[in-house]
C-alpha cells in the first residue's frame, strides 16, 4: 500500500514539481542559440528531422527545442516513465523503449512516426552508455526514414556533474548557457549504419566543441 502511494506521488506530484523546476532554472540562465538556422531551414520547408544529443545534457533540452512538435525516445523503465510524464507538461510526446529494453518495438514505432509530421528525438548513448558513443538505433532510423539527423547540444558555465555513467549535468542558476545545432547529416546509400553512426558521433562532438568555444569567447568555460 505504501509503495503504491509512493509511486502515485512520484508520477503525479514529483513530475509537476520537476517541470516547474526546469522552467524556473531555465529562466535564470543567460542563453545563446548557435546554429539554429540549420534546423530552421528544414522546418521552413515543412519537413521533420531527427534530433540527437548526449544523455548527460538531457535536463534542459526540452527548453531549447523551438520546433513544430517532437516525439522523444525514452527508456521503458520506471525512471523513463517519470521523464515521459514531465515531457508532457512541455507538449512533447514519448516513444517508450531503448537499445536495452523494448528497443526493436520502439524503433518500429519510430519508423511509423517517421511518416508523420513530428521531429524525432534520440539520446544515442542512452540509457546506460557507453558515454558519448552512438548506438545503431539512430542510424537505422535515418536509413529507413530518409530524414536528416541534426546534432544538438547544451553547455553551461556553472553546474554539477553527477558520478553517474553519463556524468549527468545539473546547471546552476544564473549560469551562461549555449544551445547549439550542427549541420544536418543524411544517410548515404553507399554507407552502412556503423559508418553513419561514426560520422554522427564525430559531428555531435564537434557541435559540443563549438558550443564550448562560444562560451569561452564570452570569457567563461563549460563544465
PLY file of the C-alpha trace (Angstrom):
ply
format ascii 1.0
element vertex 223
property float x
property float y
property float z
element edge 222
property int vertex1
property int vertex2
end_header
0.00 0.00 0.00
2.79 2.39 0.96
4.67 1.59 -2.25
1.52 2.30 -4.27
1.16 5.70 -2.60
4.83 6.48 -3.16
4.59 5.57 -6.85
1.49 7.75 -7.22
3.25 10.71 -5.62
6.27 10.25 -7.87
4.22 10.02 -11.05
1.71 12.76 -10.28
3.31 15.21 -7.85
7.05 14.93 -8.43
6.61 15.32 -12.19
4.71 18.60 -11.73
7.46 19.87 -9.43
10.16 18.74 -11.88
8.52 20.59 -14.77
8.31 23.73 -12.63
11.96 23.47 -11.58
13.05 23.05 -15.20
11.15 26.18 -16.22
12.42 28.19 -13.26
16.04 27.11 -13.69
15.94 27.83 -17.41
14.53 31.31 -16.76
17.59 32.24 -14.68
20.14 31.35 -17.37
21.76 33.74 -19.81
21.18 31.77 -23.02
22.54 31.94 -26.55
21.47 29.84 -29.55
24.08 28.81 -32.11
23.46 27.19 -35.49
19.67 27.04 -35.13
19.46 28.14 -38.77
20.47 24.59 -39.74
17.28 23.07 -38.38
15.04 26.07 -39.05
15.80 25.80 -42.77
14.36 22.28 -42.72
11.34 23.31 -40.64
10.66 26.17 -43.07
10.29 23.54 -45.80
7.65 21.81 -43.61
9.94 18.83 -43.16
10.79 16.97 -39.95
14.17 15.97 -38.55
15.82 13.58 -36.12
17.44 15.48 -33.23
20.35 13.78 -31.49
22.03 14.86 -28.24
24.05 13.22 -25.47
22.29 11.74 -22.44
24.14 13.91 -19.89
22.63 17.08 -21.43
19.04 15.88 -21.11
17.69 18.06 -18.28
17.06 21.36 -20.08
16.98 20.18 -23.69
13.20 20.49 -23.94
13.55 24.23 -23.31
15.94 24.58 -26.23
13.56 22.93 -28.68
11.59 25.53 -30.67
10.25 23.31 -33.43
6.76 22.22 -34.53
6.49 19.23 -32.14
8.52 16.18 -31.21
8.33 12.58 -30.11
11.16 11.51 -27.80
12.63 8.01 -27.42
12.57 7.37 -23.66
13.51 4.23 -21.71
10.71 1.78 -20.84
11.91 1.79 -17.20
10.19 3.45 -14.22
12.65 6.35 -14.48
11.67 6.64 -18.13
8.02 6.89 -17.14
8.84 9.86 -14.91
10.71 11.59 -17.74
7.89 10.89 -20.21
5.33 12.44 -17.86
7.48 15.52 -17.35
7.82 15.94 -21.11
4.02 16.01 -21.45
3.96 19.27 -19.48
6.01 20.77 -22.30
3.71 19.43 -25.03
6.12 16.73 -26.24
5.21 13.07 -26.67
7.23 9.95 -25.93
8.06 6.68 -27.63
8.91 4.14 -24.93
11.87 1.81 -25.36
15.65 1.81 -25.59
18.55 -0.12 -27.05
18.47 -2.40 -23.99
14.74 -2.65 -23.30
11.96 -2.64 -25.87
14.33 -1.22 -28.46
13.05 -3.10 -31.51
9.42 -2.29 -30.76
10.30 1.35 -30.12
12.27 1.55 -33.38
9.31 0.10 -35.27
7.07 2.73 -33.68
9.56 5.47 -34.51
9.60 4.38 -38.16
5.80 4.58 -38.18
6.00 8.04 -36.60
8.57 8.94 -39.27
5.69 9.10 -41.72
4.02 11.75 -39.57
4.99 15.45 -39.17
6.89 15.11 -35.88
10.54 15.62 -35.14
12.03 12.52 -33.50
14.50 12.83 -30.63
17.30 10.44 -29.62
19.94 10.29 -26.90
22.06 7.77 -28.83
24.34 6.87 -25.91
21.41 6.17 -23.53
20.13 4.69 -21.38
23.28 3.05 -19.99
26.20 4.09 -22.16
28.97 3.88 -23.05
29.09 7.66 -22.63
29.19 9.68 -25.86
29.13 6.61 -28.09
26.43 6.49 -30.78
24.45 3.25 -30.84
22.94 1.89 -34.08
19.28 2.80 -33.48
19.54 6.38 -34.70
21.46 5.24 -37.79
18.83 2.62 -38.60
16.10 5.23 -38.30
17.99 7.68 -40.52
18.41 4.95 -43.14
14.78 3.83 -43.06
13.11 7.25 -42.76
15.36 9.29 -45.11
15.30 12.06 -42.51
18.35 14.18 -41.69
19.88 13.87 -38.24
20.66 17.22 -36.61
23.17 17.22 -33.74
22.01 19.32 -30.76
23.82 20.13 -27.54
23.64 22.16 -24.35
26.63 23.53 -22.44
26.81 25.89 -19.47
29.42 27.74 -17.44
28.38 26.60 -13.97
26.89 23.34 -12.80
27.37 19.98 -11.14
28.38 16.71 -12.77
26.96 13.65 -11.03
29.04 10.50 -10.59
26.76 8.54 -12.94
27.83 6.67 -16.08
26.96 9.73 -18.23
28.23 12.39 -15.75
24.76 13.94 -15.85
24.80 17.74 -15.88
22.79 19.85 -13.44
23.18 23.51 -14.47
23.39 26.09 -11.70
21.09 29.14 -11.70
22.36 32.30 -13.42
24.96 30.45 -15.48
25.76 31.30 -19.09
24.45 28.62 -21.45
24.55 27.75 -25.14
22.20 25.60 -27.19
23.98 24.58 -30.40
22.74 22.85 -33.55
25.07 21.30 -36.11
24.59 20.85 -39.86
22.19 18.03 -40.79
23.61 14.61 -41.63
21.96 12.44 -44.29
22.38 8.70 -44.59
24.29 7.94 -47.79
23.11 4.98 -49.83
26.67 3.73 -50.23
27.43 3.54 -46.48
26.42 1.19 -43.70
24.86 2.01 -40.32
28.19 1.70 -38.50
29.82 4.28 -40.79
26.92 6.69 -40.42
26.98 6.37 -36.62
30.71 7.10 -36.63
30.09 10.25 -38.69
27.28 11.30 -36.36
29.40 10.73 -33.27
32.11 12.98 -34.67
29.52 15.60 -35.68
27.99 15.60 -32.20
31.38 16.03 -30.56
32.26 18.82 -32.99
28.97 20.53 -32.16
29.72 20.34 -28.43
33.14 21.84 -29.04
31.59 24.73 -30.99
29.20 25.41 -28.13
32.04 25.32 -25.59
34.09 27.67 -27.78
31.18 30.14 -27.83
31.18 30.16 -24.03
34.94 30.66 -24.00
34.53 33.65 -26.31
32.41 35.17 -23.52
35.21 34.61 -21.02
33.83 31.50 -19.29
34.34 27.76 -19.64
31.87 24.87 -19.88
31.55 22.38 -17.03
0 1
1 2
2 3
3 4
4 5
5 6
6 7
7 8
8 9
9 10
10 11
11 12
12 13
13 14
14 15
15 16
16 17
17 18
18 19
19 20
20 21
21 22
22 23
23 24
24 25
25 26
26 27
27 28
28 29
29 30
30 31
31 32
32 33
33 34
34 35
35 36
36 37
37 38
38 39
39 40
40 41
41 42
42 43
43 44
44 45
45 46
46 47
47 48
48 49
49 50
50 51
51 52
52 53
53 54
54 55
55 56
56 57
57 58
58 59
59 60
60 61
61 62
62 63
63 64
64 65
65 66
66 67
67 68
68 69
69 70
70 71
71 72
72 73
73 74
74 75
75 76
76 77
77 78
78 79
79 80
80 81
81 82
82 83
83 84
84 85
85 86
86 87
87 88
88 89
89 90
90 91
91 92
92 93
93 94
94 95
95 96
96 97
97 98
98 99
99 100
100 101
101 102
102 103
103 104
104 105
105 106
106 107
107 108
108 109
109 110
110 111
111 112
112 113
113 114
114 115
115 116
116 117
117 118
118 119
119 120
120 121
121 122
122 123
123 124
124 125
125 126
126 127
127 128
128 129
129 130
130 131
131 132
132 133
133 134
134 135
135 136
136 137
137 138
138 139
139 140
140 141
141 142
142 143
143 144
144 145
145 146
146 147
147 148
148 149
149 150
150 151
151 152
152 153
153 154
154 155
155 156
156 157
157 158
158 159
159 160
160 161
161 162
162 163
163 164
164 165
165 166
166 167
167 168
168 169
169 170
170 171
171 172
172 173
173 174
174 175
175 176
176 177
177 178
178 179
179 180
180 181
181 182
182 183
183 184
184 185
185 186
186 187
187 188
188 189
189 190
190 191
191 192
192 193
193 194
194 195
195 196
196 197
197 198
198 199
199 200
200 201
201 202
202 203
203 204
204 205
205 206
206 207
207 208
208 209
209 210
210 211
211 212
212 213
213 214
214 215
215 216
216 217
217 218
218 219
219 220
220 221
221 222
